[in-house]
Amino acid sequence: MGLPRGLPVSASASAPLIVPLDGAWKALTRQGNEAFERGDDVLARSLYERALHEAERLLELACLESVPEVVALAPMLLTISCHNLAALT
């Protein structure tokens, strides 16, 4: 069962960036959340897919570079992105 409309999963708007690398993901997710709340599922899907690709890039970076902050962050971003996309179905 999907999340109720208007309740996409996201990092808290007031939460600081854990590492600067998540800035693009966070911006895409916020924009996707705004589109979702307006009922613009097509735009929300596009933005959430872009956020997912960014999360995948960060996960790959975490695996290749073993940067502790990215290793801790990347799986969480990937999970949130997947949940946001699932909320659209």
ChimeraX commands (.cxc) that place a marker at each C-alpha (Angstrom):
marker #1 position 0.00,0.00,0.00 radius 0.5
marker #1 position 1.41,3.40,-0.95 radius 0.5
marker #1 position 1.75,6.41,1.30 radius 0.5
marker #1 position -1.21,8.79,1.49 radius 0.5
marker #1 position -1.02,11.72,-0.89 radius 0.5
marker #1 position 0.99,14.60,0.48 radius 0.5
marker #1 position 3.22,12.37,2.59 radius 0.5
marker #1 position 6.25,11.58,0.45 radius 0.5
marker #1 position 9.28,10.37,2.30 radius 0.5
marker #1 position 12.05,12.93,2.54 radius 0.5
marker #1 position 14.86,14.19,4.63 radius 0.5
marker #1 position 13.59,16.83,7.02 radius 0.5
marker #1 position 13.53,20.28,5.47 radius 0.5
marker #1 position 15.26,21.60,8.58 radius 0.5
marker #1 position 17.88,18.84,8.67 radius 0.5
marker #1 position 21.34,20.01,7.67 radius 0.5
marker #1 position 23.09,18.39,4.76 radius 0.5
marker #1 position 25.05,15.45,6.06 radius 0.5
marker #1 position 27.68,16.02,3.42 radius 0.5
marker #1 position 27.68,18.60,0.64 radius 0.5
marker #1 position 27.41,15.75,-1.85 radius 0.5
marker #1 position 23.72,15.22,-1.10 radius 0.5
marker #1 position 22.74,18.74,-2.17 radius 0.5
marker #1 position 21.60,17.75,-5.68 radius 0.5
marker #1 position 19.63,14.78,-4.34 radius 0.5
marker #1 position 18.00,16.93,-1.68 radius 0.5
marker #1 position 17.00,19.65,-4.16 radius 0.5
marker #1 position 15.50,17.11,-6.59 radius 0.5
marker #1 position 13.62,15.41,-3.77 radius 0.5
marker #1 position 12.22,18.69,-2.46 radius 0.5
marker #1 position 11.07,19.68,-5.94 radius 0.5
marker #1 position 9.54,16.23,-6.39 radius 0.5
marker #1 position 7.73,16.55,-3.06 radius 0.5
marker #1 position 6.32,19.92,-4.10 radius 0.5
marker #1 position 5.09,18.48,-7.40 radius 0.5
marker #1 position 3.62,15.47,-5.55 radius 0.5
marker #1 position 1.75,17.76,-3.14 radius 0.5
marker #1 position 0.32,19.71,-6.11 radius 0.5
marker #1 position -0.87,16.45,-7.64 radius 0.5
marker #1 position 1.56,16.71,-10.58 radius 0.5
marker #1 position 2.53,13.05,-10.59 radius 0.5
marker #1 position 4.27,13.22,-13.99 radius 0.5
marker #1 position 6.67,15.92,-12.85 radius 0.5
marker #1 position 7.07,14.29,-9.42 radius 0.5
marker #1 position 8.02,10.97,-11.07 radius 0.5
marker #1 position 10.60,12.68,-13.28 radius 0.5
marker #1 position 12.17,14.49,-10.33 radius 0.5
marker #1 position 12.11,11.41,-8.10 radius 0.5
marker #1 position 13.75,9.37,-10.88 radius 0.5
marker #1 position 16.49,11.98,-11.17 radius 0.5
marker #1 position 16.93,11.89,-7.38 radius 0.5
marker #1 position 17.17,8.09,-7.58 radius 0.5
marker #1 position 19.92,8.35,-10.20 radius 0.5
marker #1 position 21.77,10.81,-7.98 radius 0.5
marker #1 position 21.43,8.43,-5.01 radius 0.5
marker #1 position 22.77,5.59,-7.18 radius 0.5
marker #1 position 25.73,7.79,-8.18 radius 0.5
marker #1 position 26.46,8.52,-4.52 radius 0.5
marker #1 position 26.22,4.82,-3.67 radius 0.5
marker #1 position 28.70,4.02,-6.43 radius 0.5
marker #1 position 30.99,6.75,-5.12 radius 0.5
marker #1 position 30.68,5.29,-1.63 radius 0.5
marker #1 position 31.71,1.86,-2.91 radius 0.5
marker #1 position 34.63,3.17,-4.96 radius 0.5
marker #1 position 36.01,5.81,-2.62 radius 0.5
marker #1 position 35.03,4.48,0.83 radius 0.5
marker #1 position 34.25,7.97,2.10 radius 0.5
marker #1 position 32.70,7.29,5.54 radius 0.5
marker #1 position 30.10,10.08,5.31 radius 0.5
marker #1 position 28.97,8.91,1.87 radius 0.5
marker #1 position 28.98,5.24,2.91 radius 0.5
marker #1 position 26.59,6.11,5.75 radius 0.5
marker #1 position 24.39,8.42,3.66 radius 0.5
marker #1 position 24.04,6.75,0.26 radius 0.5
marker #1 position 21.88,3.73,1.26 radius 0.5
marker #1 position 19.46,6.03,3.08 radius 0.5
marker #1 position 19.09,8.32,0.05 radius 0.5
marker #1 position 18.55,5.33,-2.22 radius 0.5
marker #1 position 15.84,3.96,0.09 radius 0.5
marker #1 position 14.04,7.31,0.33 radius 0.5
marker #1 position 14.13,7.69,-3.46 radius 0.5
marker #1 position 12.63,4.23,-3.94 radius 0.5
marker #1 position 9.87,4.94,-1.42 radius 0.5
marker #1 position 9.02,8.23,-3.13 radius 0.5
marker #1 position 8.67,6.48,-6.49 radius 0.5
marker #1 position 6.56,3.73,-4.90 radius 0.5
marker #1 position 4.21,6.35,-3.45 radius 0.5
marker #1 position 3.28,7.35,-7.01 radius 0.5
marker #1 position 1.93,3.91,-7.95 radius 0.5
marker link #1:1,2 radius 0.2
marker link #1:2,3 radius 0.2
marker link #1:3,4 radius 0.2
marker link #1:4,5 radius 0.2
marker link #1:5,6 radius 0.2
marker link #1:6,7 radius 0.2
marker link #1:7,8 radius 0.2
marker link #1:8,9 radius 0.2
marker link #1:9,10 radius 0.2
marker link #1:10,11 radius 0.2
marker link #1:11,12 radius 0.2
marker link #1:12,13 radius 0.2
marker link #1:13,14 radius 0.2
marker link #1:14,15 radius 0.2
marker link #1:15,16 radius 0.2
marker link #1:16,17 radius 0.2
marker link #1:17,18 radius 0.2
marker link #1:18,19 radius 0.2
marker link #1:19,20 radius 0.2
marker link #1:20,21 radius 0.2
marker link #1:21,22 radius 0.2
marker link #1:22,23 radius 0.2
marker link #1:23,24 radius 0.2
marker link #1:24,25 radius 0.2
marker link #1:25,26 radius 0.2
marker link #1:26,27 radius 0.2
marker link #1:27,28 radius 0.2
marker link #1:28,29 radius 0.2
marker link #1:29,30 radius 0.2
marker link #1:30,31 radius 0.2
marker link #1:31,32 radius 0.2
marker link #1:32,33 radius 0.2
marker link #1:33,34 radius 0.2
marker link #1:34,35 radius 0.2
marker link #1:35,36 radius 0.2
marker link #1:36,37 radius 0.2
marker link #1:37,38 radius 0.2
marker link #1:38,39 radius 0.2
marker link #1:39,40 radius 0.2
marker link #1:40,41 radius 0.2
marker link #1:41,42 radius 0.2
marker link #1:42,43 radius 0.2
marker link #1:43,44 radius 0.2
marker link #1:44,45 radius 0.2
marker link #1:45,46 radius 0.2
marker link #1:46,47 radius 0.2
marker link #1:47,48 radius 0.2
marker link #1:48,49 radius 0.2
marker link #1:49,50 radius 0.2
marker link #1:50,51 radius 0.2
marker link #1:51,52 radius 0.2
marker link #1:52,53 radius 0.2
marker link #1:53,54 radius 0.2
marker link #1:54,55 radius 0.2
marker link #1:55,56 radius 0.2
marker link #1:56,57 radius 0.2
marker link #1:57,58 radius 0.2
marker link #1:58,59 radius 0.2
marker link #1:59,60 radius 0.2
marker link #1:60,61 radius 0.2
marker link #1:61,62 radius 0.2
marker link #1:62,63 radius 0.2
marker link #1:63,64 radius 0.2
marker link #1:64,65 radius 0.2
marker link #1:65,66 radius 0.2
marker link #1:66,67 radius 0.2
marker link #1:67,68 radius 0.2
marker link #1:68,69 radius 0.2
marker link #1:69,70 radius 0.2
marker link #1:70,71 radius 0.2
marker link #1:71,72 radius 0.2
marker link #1:72,73 radius 0.2
marker link #1:73,74 radius 0.2
marker link #1:74,75 radius 0.2
marker link #1:75,76 radius 0.2
marker link #1:76,77 radius 0.2
marker link #1:77,78 radius 0.2
marker link #1:78,79 radius 0.2
marker link #1:79,80 radius 0.2
marker link #1:80,81 radius 0.2
marker link #1:81,82 radius 0.2
marker link #1:82,83 radius 0.2
marker link #1:83,84 radius 0.2
marker link #1:84,85 radius 0.2
marker link #1:85,86 radius 0.2
marker link #1:86,87 radius 0.2
marker link #1:87,88 radius 0.2
marker link #1:88,89 radius 0.2
view
